[in-house]
Each structure stands twice: as C-alpha cells, then as structure tokens.
Amino acid sequence: MSAASPTPTSLRVALLGGGTVGTEVVRLLTADSSDFSARVGVPIQLSAVAVRDLSKPRPGIPSSLLTDDALAVATSGADIVVEVMGGIEPARSLILAAMAAGSSVVTANKALLAEDGASLYEAARKFGVDLYFEAAVAGAIPLIRPLRESLAGDQVSKVMGIVNGTTNFMLTRMDEDGADYAEVFDEANALGYLESDPTLDVGGHDAAAKAAIIAELAFHTRVTIDDVYCEGITQVTSTDIKAAQDMGFVIKLLAVAERTDAGVIVRVHPAMVPRDHPLASVRLSFNAVFIEAESAGQMMFYGRGAGGAPTASAVLGDLVAAARNRLSGGQGPGESTYLDLPVLGIGEAQTRYYVNLDVADKPGVLASIASAFAENGVSIQVVRQDGHGDEAGLIVRTHKASDQSLRQTIDALSKLDTVRRVLGVMRVEGEPGA
Amino acid sequence: MSAASPTPTSLRVALLGGGTVGTEVVRLLTADSSDFSARVGVPIQLSAVAVRDLSKPRPGIPSSLLTDDALAVATSGADIVVEVMGGIEPARSLILAAMAAGSSVVTANKALLAEDGASLYEAARKFGVDLYFEAAVAGAIPLIRPLRESLAGDQVSKVMGIVNGTTNFMLTRMDEDGADYAEVFDEANALGYLESDPTLDVGGHDAAAKAAIIAELAFHTRVTIDDVYCEGITQVTSTDIKAAQDMGFVIKLLAVAERTDAGVIVRVHPAMVPRDHPLASVRLSFNAVFIEAESAGQMMFYGRGAGGAPTASAVLGDLVAAARNRLSGGQGPGESTYLDLPVLGIGEAQTRYYVNLDVADKPGVLASIASAFAENGVSIQVVRQDGHGDEAGLIVRTHKASDQSLRQTIDALSKLDTVRRVLGVMRVEGEPGA
C-alpha cells in the first residue's frame, strides 16, 4: 500500500514553548540535524518557536524563530507541532487548532492528557493526525510506546510506578540518611527539585496525573485524574521509615493501576515495598515502572524521569515516529478505550497494610488487638512486638483487606484502652521476592 | 494522507513454526480474538500453521490449520507472516518469499537476524512490507522498539545487557549458593534451561547474536555476529566468584555494545559488576538491558527474556503493530545503518580488569608485580593482599586498559618468579554507584 499524496522532501516542525525542555529540543534538532535527516529520511526544518515573553533571553534558540503568536505557530500547517508549554490552557486550544490545521502533535503535557486526553484523541482521529506523548510520563524512559505498542498483544494486570523523582529523592534521603520530612523538603527545595506549587509533588498530584495516563493505556479504559485516589508523602514519619526498615521494607510513593474482577482501580499513595522487590532499589530522583502482564510476566523500566535532556530525548523519539508516519502515509496508534471497564473508588481496593500501634504493656493487649482486626474482617499476617513497659510498640502487617475494613479496624483500635496511639498506617505493595 | 488501497475488513496471519512459541501465539490469538480485533480495528484470522512434522501432536493448534508445506504458507499472500521456527534455513528463504508475496513479517529469529539481517531489511524495503523482531532479543522486554523508535532522537553511547537467562541463572546460583560450575551446569540441564547445543548458552553465542542485533540498532551501523567478540562462562571459577564477592562485585555474562571515538565494539564475556549497579540485582533467569544515551541518560529494561508466553507476548505486540500499519497504509521503521561506523576488534576495547594472582610470600613481591603492570602501560586502581605464607593471594583491579596491554601484562606476570599462578583474569564493567 502506498500513500496517495506525494512524499514530502522535507518536514516542518513548529514548537510551542521555549522553556528548559523546548530549548533542549531546539539544541538537539540543530546540533544533530544530519542525524535526524538520516533517521527520518528527509531534512527536518524548525519553522518557529512560540514563547509567552519575547523579552526574556533564550540562549540557544535563534531569535529569528521566536514569536509570541502561539496561535499562528500552531496553525501554520507544520507537519508536526511540538507542545512543551504545559498547563491546561492555552495548551489544549493550541493543540486542537494545530490538529485541525493538519499537524501531528507531540506533547509532554501530563496535566492536559490526564484531564482531557479524550479531546486530543478525538481531534487526532477526526483530522487523521498523530498524537504522541512519551515525554508526559517517566521522562526518557520508554513507557508509553511499550504500553501502546509492545504490549498491544498482551493483558496487563497491574502497573506500579515510581513516577515522581522529587518525592523519591526525599524518601530515599529519609530512608538512607535518617533525615526527617521537614529536612528533606527543605533540601529538595534548595536543589530546585520541587514544582513551584510543591503540593503537585508532595501531595501526589503529579504522580496521579501520570497514573491516569498509564491506567488508560494499560486497561483500554478511559481514566482521568479525577478517577485517581491521591495521597501524598506529607504524613510519612521517621517512625514509619524506621518500622519499614525493621521489617525489611522501604517506603516509596507509588502510582498503582490495577485490574480486578470488578474493574480498574488507580491510586497514588506511599507504600511499603519489600527490599528485594525491583522497585525498592530505585533511588534518589530515578523513576521506574513495574508492569505485570499475563504473558510477558513481570517487567520493569528504569531511568531518568525528569529534566530537560531526558524529556527532550523522549520528545525527539516521538518526533521521529511522527515524521516517519508523515513520509510513509501511516498513522500511529489512536485512543484505545474499547474495554470500557468500570473505574472503581479506593474503597474497592484490596491491599495489605502495616499498622503501628503504641500500646499499654498489660496482659491481654495482643488478644484485644487481634480481636479488633478479626471483628472487622482483617486477617493478620505478621505481628511484631517491640520494647516493653512504657515503650511498648506493636507492628501488625495484614493480609489483603479492603480500605473500608481497614478504616473500621483503625476506628476500633483507637477506642481500645490498650491502644494509646495509632502511630502509623500504610499500604504494603509488592510480593516479597517478586 | 490516506492509503490508496481500500482499507481491508479483516487481516490474515500465517504462522511458520508450531513449537512452544508458535503454540502460545495460536492460543493467545484464539483466546483473545475479540481483544485483537478491537486493538487492531478489524478481525485477525489465522490462516495456516506450517510445521515440519505433521504426525506430531500439537495440542492447542486446530488440525485444520496445520500443514507441512511451509513455502505454500509463506507465499499465501497473508497480510502478516509470523516466523517462529528458528535457524537460518529454511527460515530465511521462507521470509524472503513471504515478503516477495507482499506479506509483512514478524520474526523471533535472532540467529538469522544476527547473521543476515541485511537481506531481510533489503527485501522488506524492496517489497514495501514491515519487518518486526521484538521477540528476537530479551523476549518480552520491550527493547527493539525503544531502540528503533523511542531513542530515535538520541545518541546511544553504550548498551550492556544480561540477555541469556540460562547463564544468568547459573551465575546467580554460583554467587548465592556457592555452587561450582559443573554443579550448576547439571542443574540448568536438569531444568531444561540449556539449548540442545549447550555451547550456544555457556559459550556466549546466543548472547553474541543478540549483541549484534542490539549494536546495529543502537549505532546505526551494520553489525553481524562475526563482528562480536565472544567468551562464555565456562572458565568462571568459584575463586573468581569469591574474589568478586570480597570486592563487592558480582559476575555476570554481559553483552556489551559501545561506541568509542574510533568506532563500535561489540563483545560478550563474563564481567565483574559492582553490587550497587542496577544490572547486579538481575537474578536467576531474568534478563535486563542497561542503556546509556546522551540525552536520556541511564536506563534499564528488566523482565523475562525467554519462555513461550513472554516470547509470544513480544510476537503479538509486533503483530498488532504490523496489522495497524496494514490498515493505515503506513510502514514501520526500516534498516538504519547510515552512520556506518567502523566495527573494531576486541583489541581496541578499553576496560578495567580484575587479576587474581597466587604469589610467593617474599619481600619485593608487590614491587615486581606493580612493575609488570606499569611496564605494559596498565594502571592499577586497587590492590588487595590476602593471606600470607603459602596461601598468599594478590588481587589487582586496574584502570581502563586495552585488551592487548592486559595480555602483555599477564604474560609478563606469568614469567615472574614471585608469581606462582595466575588464578583469574576478568573484565570489570559498570562504574560503582552508577
């Protein structure tokens, strides 16, 4: 089969956004232009770079390419429009306008995809153009392409990701150096790791946007950020870190997307992971995504999840794919929501839990606590009793239980006179040894 | 752009090979046929399965599909021909015949790709069909697609892979359980892990074929298995394992493809890897590939590298990609050898080394040994002296040195009367902490 239109002799690329990622994209496209020509088949020409503030110096971007008329750039009929400005608006309108003008779109915009990916897919379908977004999740780590293409012949059952480098850096420092939350927050801030609104990182919202994108691709079901249960790391204490260590676990902020018999559950929360699980060794600002699929089994992808250069690498890989499609007359994968599974709330999630209790050192303590678990249908896997006298602590790890059963258990425990305080409650993920 | 031909309303797939992988492909295509239809856009019909021996029972493959006329299946004009029979011939002739008949090809044939990938690419180009081969390297782990597509906008500098599960299983058992080579060979044999010709595994030839395929994609330069230096694990001793442990290293059979200023070097050999390197934690029969790229930085892909189900998962992902191209009129990536870098011999490789010496316990030993290294231009990084009297051992870890310099050093050491025996020599890979 051959394309009806004549094969273009060069391709035009227009860029929306001239920040860190945009500048790196320009640099690489310019520095390695003969490589790109060879890899695509024809020369790639950068036609324009739209920025908000023309007066700001943009070292590395030729001034002749700069303009503040983003709509004109978006609708210039470029073969490919690259959107690296971020945010919902005007990014959405510009992408839709670019597609209407016949341009394929490469975007790194996780917030927009997680909120309204459906509009972008719909426009791509309507206008017969490509929508690529590898850079939106886990930076340079190829994850979107494997989910959309490599695993297109498999059934994914669960995805667990460390997809926010800032919080992983903070948790690593707490784990390895005994720093407390306030200290590592300040450190991350000083290093420039935190978003201008830090709650996007520490509140888990950045991870939640990525979780929604991952879940939609993994389960062929529309998922938006509103479907994602989101709990950040602000409540993680040194006590939790220490308890995790004592049990052979490490605390990670996980983005989890899983398929159960009843539907799809997508959640972001801190979790205890066994030290011998592949995700446990993902340190500092690295990202990793662990996938379980029916035929492929367990897989993990690991690498740099953020930063100008890694993000630009992902953008340029997409750009080459979109360019090759232009030349061959083909089209990349579109939206796949055919399974249309129910998206369930966190109440339906079944996970294991860790519960850390400050207890009175008197006879019958364990019996009363065990009853509280049993009466609420939560089965205990391991109990560990530390110290004695005024220092008595009891750590319980449960078998799988529902969110609701666990909450009821915690309520019941709080009312026991043998329990002085509930010191910590956290989900446990990853089978030991897996 | 739209395809000139009318969009097909269904796609025909023909299979060459009815072994473990072929049977699993049939099972999945049949069991999940509505999923495939939804993901591709039209129904996929399995038209025939060619096998060598029709009299052999093939549970799971409908007998109406079976035939021993492989050429008829290859040239039946199916939209996609899947080749999972393996070996050079008749696989090559059948694939070329299928392409000439207008079929896209999905193959898991690492031996053929490593020996004569060029012929397959050439035919794919000539007849305007796709050639996909994700299953040929690292089974279910998406690696080929990331190299061909995701990293198409980046410059890969080095790839290091654990790509043979059998030898990784053997080395893991030697490391963790103190078993010696003969024991773990027997164990791997009893578990059915070894190829019918075990030298393919333990001699490193299976890994070498995969290394050639990886290197060609990573460096846009034609590489065949004849270009790959290949050393297996048969010489790895318990002494090496123990020495590695004492230094905080673990021994892995690595497939290394690297780009130097002078060209490309591709090699397979056992190497000591620091325990905190991501590859060190890849245990038992798991595979992993570690990639360093200019913009993306360090990445690792981890998962099941072999087995019927994981291999079938990779085949089916390719099948969906080829099918989508059929429908959209597009074409997947072709051969990319535009860089055409010189492919260098092992003599040009610069690596660090471990050298384990049984030495006489007399004054001046270290001085004479240090001189032998220095005179041959090999710089010492660490020396570690163990025991004394008749048990004296000396372990040296070098800075980067050429293969030739190291060989000359070992020659010189062997001639020293202070050196009783060279107990072990092995390359060291992976920067500590990386």
Interface residues (C-beta under 8 A of the other chain):
Chain A: M1 S2 A3 A4 S5 E24 L28 D32 D35 F36 A38 R39 G128 E134 G139 A140 I141 P142 R145 P146 E149 S150 L151 A152 G153 D154 Q155 H220 P278 S281 A293 E294 S295 A296 G297 Q298 M299 M300 F301 Y302 G303 R304 G307 A309 P310 A312 S313 A314 V315 L316 G317 D318 L319 V320 A321 R324 N325 R326 S328 G329 G330 Q331 P333 S336 Y338 L339
Chain B: M1 S2 A3 A4 S5 E24 L28 D32 D35 F36 A38 R39 G128 E134 G139 A140 I141 P142 R145 P146 E149 S150 L151 A152 G153 D154 Q155 H220 P278 S281 A293 E294 S295 A296 G297 Q298 M299 M300 F301 Y302 G303 R304 G307 A309 P310 A312 S313 A314 V315 L316 G317 D318 L319 V320 A321 R324 N325 R326 S328 G329 G330 Q331 P333 S336 Y338 L339
